[in-house]
């Protein structure tokens, strides 16, 4: 459509089913590249991605011609299929239902990229559960704990 311009930044977060630590460091880079390719196919741009062992953070420059829910659904289904076809684990891999999607202004992008890149250090101090609930609170999102991810306590 001519004369339609947008710049939308979305931070997407979702977790491994059961919040199990199934994404190994040896496969992290390959999985991040695969997911980035999915994002690019939707004419979105992956600005940063980090696959933790039990959850993932993705920052994208979002194309409004696709819905966020559809993009996340395809990322999750295609990446689970990819992991299972690679046989990285002796059992089926699945992502949990649900996700978080949070919008940011251009002025915040460097901080969000840095935050995503520093995930290993960040999680030495704060669990994913604490992190996710903190993000929801920072965005003033009302939530019911029974509808959040299933948390595997360590």
C-alpha positions as CSV (number, residue, x, y, z in Angstrom):
1,X,0.0,0.0,0.0
2,X,1.6,3.3,-1.0
3,X,2.1,6.0,1.7
4,X,1.8,3.5,4.6
5,X,4.8,3.7,6.9
6,X,5.5,2.0,10.2
7,X,8.3,1.3,12.6
8,X,7.1,-1.2,15.3
9,X,9.5,-2.9,17.7
10,X,8.3,-6.0,19.5
11,X,10.0,-8.0,22.2
12,X,8.7,-11.6,22.1
13,X,9.2,-14.1,25.0
14,X,8.1,-17.7,25.2
15,X,9.2,-20.8,27.1
16,X,10.0,-24.5,26.6
17,X,7.2,-26.8,27.6
18,X,7.4,-27.6,31.3
19,X,10.1,-24.9,31.5
20,X,12.7,-27.7,31.1
21,X,16.2,-26.7,30.2
22,X,16.2,-28.4,26.8
23,X,18.0,-25.9,24.6
24,X,21.7,-26.7,24.9
25,X,24.5,-24.2,24.4
26,X,25.9,-26.3,21.6
27,X,22.7,-25.9,19.6
28,X,21.8,-22.3,20.6
29,X,23.4,-20.5,17.7
30,X,21.9,-22.8,15.0
31,X,18.4,-22.5,16.5
32,X,18.7,-18.7,16.7
33,X,19.7,-18.6,13.0
34,X,16.8,-20.8,12.1
35,X,14.3,-18.7,14.0
36,X,15.8,-15.5,12.5
37,X,15.2,-17.0,9.0
38,X,11.5,-17.6,9.8
39,X,11.2,-14.0,11.0
40,X,12.8,-12.7,7.8
41,X,10.4,-14.7,5.6
42,X,7.6,-12.6,7.1
43,X,9.4,-9.4,6.1
44,X,10.2,-8.7,9.7
45,X,13.7,-8.1,10.9
46,X,15.3,-10.0,13.8
47,X,17.2,-7.3,15.8
48,X,18.4,-9.6,18.6
49,X,17.6,-13.1,19.8
50,X,18.8,-15.2,22.7
51,X,17.8,-18.8,23.3
52,X,18.1,-19.6,27.0
53,X,18.0,-23.3,28.0
54,X,14.3,-22.9,29.0
55,X,13.0,-19.8,27.3
56,X,13.7,-17.4,24.4
57,X,13.8,-13.6,23.9
58,X,13.4,-12.1,20.4
59,X,13.4,-8.5,19.4
60,X,12.0,-7.7,16.0
61,X,11.2,-4.8,13.8
62,X,7.7,-5.9,13.1
63,X,5.8,-5.9,9.7
64,X,2.2,-5.0,10.5
65,X,0.9,-7.0,7.5
66,X,1.2,-10.2,9.7
67,X,-0.3,-10.7,13.1
68,X,2.0,-11.2,16.1
69,X,0.1,-14.3,17.2
70,X,0.5,-15.8,13.7
71,X,4.2,-15.1,13.6
72,X,4.8,-16.6,17.1
73,X,2.7,-19.6,16.2
74,X,4.8,-20.3,13.1
75,X,8.1,-19.6,14.9
76,X,7.1,-22.1,17.6
77,X,5.7,-24.8,15.3
78,X,8.5,-24.6,12.8
79,X,11.3,-24.4,15.3
80,X,9.9,-27.4,17.3
81,X,9.8,-29.4,14.1
82,X,13.4,-28.3,13.3
83,X,14.6,-29.4,16.8
84,X,12.8,-32.7,16.6
85,X,14.1,-33.4,13.0
86,X,17.6,-32.7,14.2
87,X,17.1,-35.2,17.1
88,X,18.8,-32.9,19.5
89,X,17.1,-34.8,22.3
90,X,15.8,-38.4,22.7
91,X,12.2,-37.2,23.2
92,X,9.8,-34.8,21.6
93,X,10.5,-31.1,22.0
94,X,7.7,-28.6,22.5
95,X,7.2,-25.0,23.4
96,X,4.7,-24.0,26.0
97,X,1.4,-22.4,25.0
98,X,1.3,-18.7,25.2
99,X,3.9,-15.9,24.8
100,X,4.6,-12.3,25.8
101,X,4.8,-9.5,23.2
102,X,5.9,-6.1,24.4
103,X,6.3,-2.9,22.3
104,X,9.2,-0.5,22.6
105,X,10.1,2.9,21.2
106,X,13.1,3.6,18.9
107,X,14.9,5.3,21.8
108,X,14.6,2.0,23.9
109,X,16.0,-0.4,21.3
110,X,19.6,-0.3,22.3
111,X,18.7,-1.0,25.9
112,X,16.4,-3.9,24.9
113,X,19.1,-5.4,22.6
114,X,21.7,-5.2,25.5
115,X,19.2,-6.8,27.9
116,X,18.6,-9.7,25.5
117,X,22.4,-10.1,24.9
118,X,23.0,-10.2,28.7
119,X,20.6,-13.0,29.4
120,X,23.2,-15.4,30.8
121,X,24.4,-12.8,33.3
122,X,20.9,-11.6,34.1
123,X,19.7,-15.1,35.0
124,X,22.5,-15.6,37.5
125,X,20.6,-13.0,39.6
126,X,17.0,-13.5,38.6
127,X,14.9,-16.5,37.6
128,X,12.8,-16.5,34.4
129,X,9.7,-16.5,36.5
130,X,10.9,-13.4,38.4
131,X,12.0,-11.8,35.1
132,X,8.7,-12.4,33.3
133,X,6.5,-11.2,36.2
134,X,8.6,-8.1,36.5
135,X,8.2,-7.4,32.7
136,X,4.4,-7.8,33.0
137,X,4.3,-5.4,36.0
138,X,6.6,-2.9,34.2
139,X,4.1,-2.8,31.4
140,X,1.1,-2.6,33.8
141,X,-0.4,-5.8,32.5
142,X,-2.9,-7.4,34.7
143,X,-2.4,-11.1,34.9
144,X,-3.6,-14.2,36.8
145,X,-0.7,-16.4,37.9
146,X,-2.7,-19.5,37.0
147,X,-2.5,-18.5,33.3
148,X,1.2,-17.8,33.2
149,X,3.7,-20.3,32.0
150,X,4.1,-23.6,34.0
151,X,7.1,-23.0,36.2
152,X,9.5,-25.8,37.0
153,X,11.0,-24.8,40.3
154,X,14.7,-25.6,40.7
